[in-house]
Amino acid sequence: MKGHRSDMIERPSPNHGPRTPGPVDILLLHYTGMVDAGQALARMCDPAAEVSAHYMIDEDGTVCRLVDEDRRAWHAGDSYWAGETDINSRSVGIELVNPGHEFGYRPFPDAQMEALIALAGDILARYPIPPWRVLGHSDVAPARKQDPGELFDWPRLAAAGIGVWPAGPVADAAADAEAVARDLAAIGYRMADGAAVVAAFQRHFRPARFDGRIDAETAGLAAAVAALTG
């Protein structure tokens, strides 16, 4: 049984199905966006909700396993990355307990981040997931989602070898909308989502300002991140 560890709490969800044939090559991170962990677990284990993830990590670092990695958990919804739309079949999904923007969004505690780093490291050892395909829900569904949000510590994750982050200062570039669109498409974003894509990219790589506007800093970051992808 993939993903089993003795320190995990087993909370099986009925909400899963078979994966379609193909590689598992995305690690997708979410926040629960509910008042507390109990409500999030109840929803992901409710057949009527038709939603789940493979794992949930509480703020104290407790890890719950809901769906076996061999199965297709239902966490991405209507989503897209690099030409693929069945993100659920291609991904392992992790929910991080956090009230989210609706119920009092707050930073992710150290214990939660450390548990995520350990769990993600285990997952990456099992699947051919390249660093540039460690993503947030807002990356694959920018018109619908904003999690894990601007307070999530992507640089800390990248420093642990999980995901990508540009090394050192990034030079600004000309705010050329066509060039930025090419870079964002090369990274994997669906440009049909328009300004929401730019905002999602900024939320991930420039969390201090995610206004969806193409400026020199965003252009430079887009070029730098595109250079880090396959």
ABEGO torsion letter per residue (X at the ends): XBGBBAABBBBBBABBBBBBBEBBABBBBBBAGBABAAAAAAAAABAAAGBBBABBBBAAGBBBBABBAABBBBAAEBBBBGGBABAAAABBBBBBBBAEAAAGBBBBBAAAAAAAAAAAAAAAAABBBBAAABBBAAAABAAABAOAEAABBAAAAAAAGBEBBBBEBBBBBBBBAAAAAAAAAAAGBBAAAEAAAAAAAAAAABAABBAGBBBAAAAAAAAAAAAABX
